Every structure is written in structure tokens, then in C-alpha cells.
Amino acid sequence: MRALLIAAALLVAAPAIAQAPTSSAVLADAAKAPAGRTIIDGAAWRCEGAACSATGGANQPAPRACRRVVARFGQVSSFSYKGVALTAEQLTACNA
């Protein structure tokens, strides 16, 4: 009975887990994209050309996460962290 209740709870929680917001960045210079997976503050980043995406990551403000990515990958032309997109002004500050 207990196993059935646990299984039911996992099935109910699965859609919420599957729909966790992702993070994304478009690099200004695709040549600086890493070849494989790169972990930054717990987020697993993967790039295909200039387009990068990540899952997971520490709870932190999107502008801070952007600065951490820029420090590793170079400037970005767009950035969102866990579903929070940066404004043009925030992108300028991130790339500075």
C-alpha cells in the first residue's frame, strides 16, 4: 500500500518536474561555445553553434547567472535563466 502511495505521488509530481524552466543564451561569438557540457553554478550548459541551453542550477538572480556564463563563454546577445529573460539594459550590464 505504501509503495502504491509513493508511486502515485511521483506520477502527480512528474509533470511539474518535467516542466521546470530552462535557461538559454545566444553567444555573440559561436566560436567560443564549449564543445561539450559545461557546469556553471550547478547548471549543465550545452551549446549547438551559438545557441546554448541549460537545466538545473543554483537559485540566484538571472543577472548574476548571466555574468557567470559570460565569464566562461564570452558575450551573449540574449539570456534567460530559469525562465527569467534579461532586458536589453541588463544584457548590456552583463556583457560589460
KOLLUM-543559 format. One record per residue (C-alpha): residue number from 1; residue in three letters; x, y, z. Coordinates in pm, 1 decimal. Example, Ala and Ser with C-alpha at 12.3 -4.5 7.8 and 13.67 -1.06 7.14 Angstrom:
// KOLLUM-543559
- 1, ALA, 1230.0, -450.0, 780.0 $
- 2, SER, 1367.0, -106.0, 714.0 $
//
This chain:
// KOLLUM-543559
- 1, MET, 0.0, 0.0, 0.0 $
- 2, ARG, 279.0, 240.2, 91.9 $
- 3, ALA, 457.1, 171.8, -239.3 $
- 4, LEU, 135.9, 247.9, -427.1 $
- 5, LEU, 100.7, 583.2, -249.9 $
- 6, ILE, 461.9, 673.8, -326.3 $
- 7, ALA, 416.6, 580.1, -692.5 $
- 8, ALA, 100.5, 788.7, -714.8 $
- 9, ALA, 275.8, 1088.5, -558.4 $
- 10, LEU, 561.3, 1060.1, -809.3 $
- 11, LEU, 319.3, 1046.8, -1101.3 $
- 12, VAL, 145.9, 1361.3, -979.4 $
- 13, ALA, 478.9, 1542.4, -932.0 $
- 14, ALA, 630.7, 1429.5, -1264.3 $
- 15, PRO, 468.9, 1699.0, -1484.4 $
- 16, ALA, 592.7, 1973.0, -1251.5 $
- 17, ILE, 944.1, 1832.3, -1262.3 $
- 18, ALA, 936.2, 1787.1, -1639.9 $
- 19, GLN, 822.4, 2146.3, -1694.1 $
- 20, ALA, 1096.2, 2309.5, -1487.1 $
- 21, PRO, 1204.8, 2630.6, -1660.0 $
- 22, THR, 1520.2, 2602.0, -1863.8 $
- 23, SER, 1793.6, 2855.3, -1917.9 $
- 24, SER, 1925.0, 2973.8, -2251.7 $
- 25, ALA, 2183.4, 3202.3, -2403.6 $
- 26, VAL, 2281.1, 3306.4, -2753.0 $
- 27, LEU, 2652.9, 3368.3, -2774.1 $
- 28, ALA, 2779.5, 3671.1, -2964.0 $
- 29, ASP, 3069.2, 3456.9, -3094.0 $
- 30, ALA, 2977.4, 3095.5, -3170.8 $
- 31, ALA, 3348.4, 3006.9, -3189.4 $
- 32, LYS, 3367.3, 3047.6, -2809.8 $
- 33, ALA, 3097.6, 2784.0, -2748.4 $
- 34, PRO, 3227.2, 2488.1, -2548.8 $
- 35, ALA, 3247.4, 2154.9, -2728.9 $
- 36, GLY, 3084.0, 1954.6, -2450.6 $
- 37, ARG, 2878.4, 2000.7, -2139.0 $
- 38, THR, 2993.6, 2277.4, -1905.0 $
- 39, ILE, 2873.4, 2309.1, -1545.2 $
- 40, ILE, 2834.2, 2664.5, -1414.3 $
- 41, ASP, 2687.1, 2707.2, -1064.3 $
- 42, GLY, 2518.2, 2368.8, -1091.5 $
- 43, ALA, 2360.6, 2436.3, -1432.6 $
- 44, ALA, 2460.1, 2193.8, -1708.6 $
- 45, TRP, 2514.6, 2404.7, -2023.3 $
- 46, ARG, 2529.3, 2258.0, -2375.2 $
- 47, CYS, 2577.0, 2459.2, -2692.5 $
- 48, GLU, 2495.5, 2394.1, -3056.0 $
- 49, GLY, 2660.6, 2670.2, -3250.9 $
- 50, ALA, 2581.9, 2997.5, -3075.8 $
- 51, ALA, 2265.4, 2865.0, -2908.1 $
- 52, CYS, 2319.6, 2731.1, -2557.3 $
- 53, SER, 2073.2, 2584.7, -2308.9 $
- 54, ALA, 2093.3, 2455.0, -1956.3 $
- 55, THR, 1896.8, 2267.5, -1696.6 $
- 56, GLY, 1933.2, 2289.0, -1323.7 $
- 57, GLY, 2144.5, 2544.4, -1149.2 $
- 58, ALA, 2169.5, 2735.8, -825.0 $
- 59, ASN, 1894.8, 2967.7, -709.3 $
- 60, GLN, 2033.6, 3306.6, -799.5 $
- 61, PRO, 1922.5, 3619.6, -983.1 $
- 62, ALA, 1931.6, 3594.7, -1362.6 $
- 63, PRO, 2178.5, 3887.3, -1399.1 $
- 64, ARG, 2431.4, 3708.9, -1175.3 $
- 65, ALA, 2388.7, 3384.0, -1368.2 $
- 66, CYS, 2444.8, 3579.1, -1690.6 $
- 67, ARG, 2771.3, 3728.4, -1562.5 $
- 68, ARG, 2892.6, 3379.5, -1468.0 $
- 69, VAL, 2812.9, 3246.4, -1818.3 $
- 70, VAL, 2974.9, 3546.2, -1988.4 $
- 71, ALA, 3289.0, 3491.6, -1780.9 $
- 72, ARG, 3318.5, 3138.2, -1926.1 $
- 73, PHE, 3169.5, 3167.5, -2278.2 $
- 74, GLY, 3209.0, 3533.0, -2376.8 $
- 75, GLN, 2943.2, 3793.7, -2452.1 $
- 76, VAL, 2580.6, 3699.7, -2512.1 $
- 77, SER, 2314.6, 3858.8, -2732.9 $
- 78, SER, 2027.3, 3711.9, -2529.7 $
- 79, PHE, 1999.2, 3536.3, -2196.0 $
- 80, SER, 1731.2, 3379.6, -1978.8 $
- 81, TYR, 1777.0, 3193.8, -1652.4 $
- 82, LYS, 1512.5, 2955.0, -1526.0 $
- 83, GLY, 1252.0, 3130.5, -1739.1 $
- 84, VAL, 1354.2, 3488.9, -1649.9 $
- 85, ALA, 1473.9, 3677.7, -1960.4 $
- 86, LEU, 1710.9, 3970.7, -1925.5 $
- 87, THR, 1617.7, 4311.7, -2065.2 $
- 88, ALA, 1843.3, 4492.8, -2312.7 $
- 89, GLU, 1977.5, 4707.5, -2028.2 $
- 90, GLN, 2053.9, 4401.3, -1814.9 $
- 91, LEU, 2228.3, 4234.0, -2112.1 $
- 92, THR, 2449.1, 4540.2, -2157.9 $
- 93, ALA, 2546.8, 4527.1, -1790.0 $
- 94, CYS, 2605.1, 4151.6, -1809.1 $
- 95, ASN, 2839.0, 4185.8, -2106.8 $
- 96, ALA, 3037.2, 4475.3, -1954.0 $
//
